[in-house]
Amino acid sequence: MQNKKETRWAKIESFLRKNSYIQNADVQQLLDVSPATASRLLAALTKEGKLMQIRNGRYWTYKLPDYRKSRN
């Protein structure tokens, strides 16, 4: 059985296999969490190297690092 952190990462990773990037609003809807929780999750995953943070206009977007795409 996966813990909450692993389950959340699995959902985000699955979303990113179908989409080129994810934003805070996507995480909120996907995981049913508050904007602050979505921000914390994205920041933690970026710090762990699981996501890359990229500026998209006035918003931050997140994507899988290029090396992760080639491995999957």
N, C-alpha and C positions, 0 to 999 in steps of 0.2 A: 504494500500500500504506500502511495506517495504522500509526502507531507504537503502542507499548503504551498510552500515555496516551490517545490518541484511541480506541483499541479499547475500553478500559475505560469511558471516558465514554459511548461509543455503547451499550454493554450496560446501563449504569446508566440512561441516558436512555430506552432502550427499555422497561426495567422500569417506569419511572415513567410511561410512557404508558399502561400497563395497570393500575397501582396508584397510589393517591394519595400514598404515601410509601414511603421505604426506610429501613431501619435497618442498623446495623453488621453484624448477623448475616446480613441479606440479601446485603450486599456480599461477605461472606466466602464464602457459598455460591455466589453468582452468578459470582464471579471466581476462586474457589479460592485465597483469600489468607488470611493470618493476621489475627487481630483487630487487631493493631497496624497492619498495612498497610491494612486497611479504614478504620481511624480516620484515618490519614494522608491517604488518598485523599479521604475525606469532608471533612476539614478543608481540604484544598487546593481542592476544588471549591466549597466554601462561600466561601472567600477570593476565588476567581475570580468569584463571583457567579452560578455555574451552579446552585447549590443554596441553599435556605434551611434553617437549622437551627431546629427547633421542639421544645420540651420536651413529651413525651408521658408523663405520669406520672413514673416514675423513669428513663425512657430518653429519649435524643435520637432524633428522627426527622428525616428530610430530605425536602424536596419541591422541585419546580421552583418558581422564583419566579412569581408570578401573571402577570407580563408575558410570560414564556416560553410559558405555556400559550396565551395569546391569539395569539401569533405562529405557532404550529404548527397 
